[in-house]
């Protein structure tokens, strides 16, 4: 035991002092019962195949900017976070199991660069991954990449970025499974530039992805995700602005509140909200007499274009002032059905049901059956005859790349399989992968 | 020796009965603990893998009635598309009548197979067990639309468990069939009255601490029965100035046990009318005696006889308000306390989140009472002389009106906490009557539905 602690102390001191990597070791709060195995490869310290558990504080604490890789380790039941990353660290955590720690699985307080990939992060007492830069820290942008992980059953959010207003983080969350966490799947605040893509975010206790009230609104690019069976809305943007892409081509279904919500009533900062909601497929959200496909409660701007919005509990689109939507396809939202496929014959009352009491569709909006391939099995790809095909907004920036079932025209399809960020049919939802279990 | 033989014989009979009652496949407690560890291992994986499934299979092997393991194993099978296996597991998990998730999962499989009618039934069952089960509500809305039922309600009717006021308790007690409600209440109050007797007129005060355990069960959806034992701690304060005696005799023990039967006569969407009967059984000690500083005083824990209370209760929901009332007449056979007429009226209003307020008016008329009271006072030095005083306390018939504010907080998992005070605003004219001061009430209630 004493050998281990001595060894680790050397590592700590070494890194903090900026010694040459061959002599540098890394810092931990380690009281583990086995020695930490490490090696140096290409000036990168590698900690591999270690088991770190039951330490009083963090399982492993990383300080200083020497590159470090933590590989195939089991880090569990520690008194603090599983991995604590501080002081301009450059870290890669790969193929590790991080679980049952008394704080977050991985806590990133101040890193230049952190990559977390192919890990299982579960059953931690707070968030799975917690990013919490404070204003006292030196100013620089953190780059954090979270990819191909399974993040589940954590006691708070799956991934949480709760910065002070002058912190700054580039946060990329891609191809993760984030599920059954007690609170949100992903929760961001303040100066976070969030890119969330290709994730499956389901069965979380509250919302799938939430951007909170912030002095500096987060920049949001949320695309090609599957958000389903969450206890709140699929996506909730209390405050945020579109980054490069916006909220695009997501499958959002069976969430227990609205599919996408913008703003929060009585929220003063929501005037800053400015998001584009484009080419999403939003189906069967809501419960308990509540839940729209898309809802904008804010005084800010939310452009709602080219979305399929069907079978949602209370209504299809609900916005302040009945504006901001066009070229969407709506069907069977609320308690009224239009089944004829001919939008012209839809009566006014049916139309109102789709638009939360607003009279009149937006320009190019359709009210008809989108003809999903197999909605009972959560497959919301389009049949070849779908009226959503080639019916999107006829503007070049929305042109799609003609994935099947498009008829090959450039005019984009409405829904997640249309537009420049179209999801391939093969990436469509399937019952096995997305039943929420 | 004969006693020992009898004891052994009885023990043997009990063991044989237990062995007969316990099914052969019932797991031992140790096995079920081990099963929990396997279940936890499975949850650590939570990736719908074969390895995860094998953890649950092992758990079920050790503890066949492990409902959560059946349910989770079913979910894994469902994710593999093995619907027949999944249905089997969900059906086994659904044998627990309080477990809503398997029904939701079954409904989802039926939805996937296009069996909307069956799916709707399962989702409804899930919502019946757990009315705030939003996932099942969401799914039911979808299958209803598929069935062409576009305007059908997916919420359950007004939940009867919400409006139970603190002191007007009878109206809210009609339980669904096969469901339990357990509540535990504590009340504290003081009774004061002028006592005239052989000793001298003096003020008597009794502190009463009362613990009530109520267990109610729905025999059918209209017929509810309840068993409500009460436990008392009563402490009297006796201050006889001319004898320079200051004593606090105290007794504790079970009081009357109440047997409640209630039948719902009429029900519309927002109004219920029920008839009820409360039988109070004198299980407490009518002759309980407390001793203190040379004084022995009889402080009865029971009314001394059977009390019969027939009555009518109503509940009406109007907008956010729930109005409850009950009227009843108590016929006493103990020969001391007089008959009673009670009318209770309560207004219940949700405040915010899970907080509900209530305001009640509780009216009581009591007929003439004639209570026997007895003291023994030890006087002088040993050998002590005992003087026994027998007093009959008479109370004239009179009216009492209470105003009772209350606060209820619904917690998770069907628990409710309630706080209330019952303040007498009009008291009986007879100043000698032993009337309660403000009654303070704390209650914890658990709904098993």
Interface residues (C-beta under 8 A of the other chain):
Chain A: X99 X122 X123 X150 X152 X153 X179 X180 X229 X231 X254 X256 X284 X285 X286 X287 X288 X289 X291 X311 X313 X332 X335 X336 X337 X376 X377 X431 X432 X435 X437
Chain B: X43 X44 X46 X47 X48 X75 X76 X78 X79 X80 X81 X105 X108 X111 X112 X113 X114 X132 X134 X135 X137 X138 X139 X141 X142 X145 X146 X148 X150 X151 X154 X155
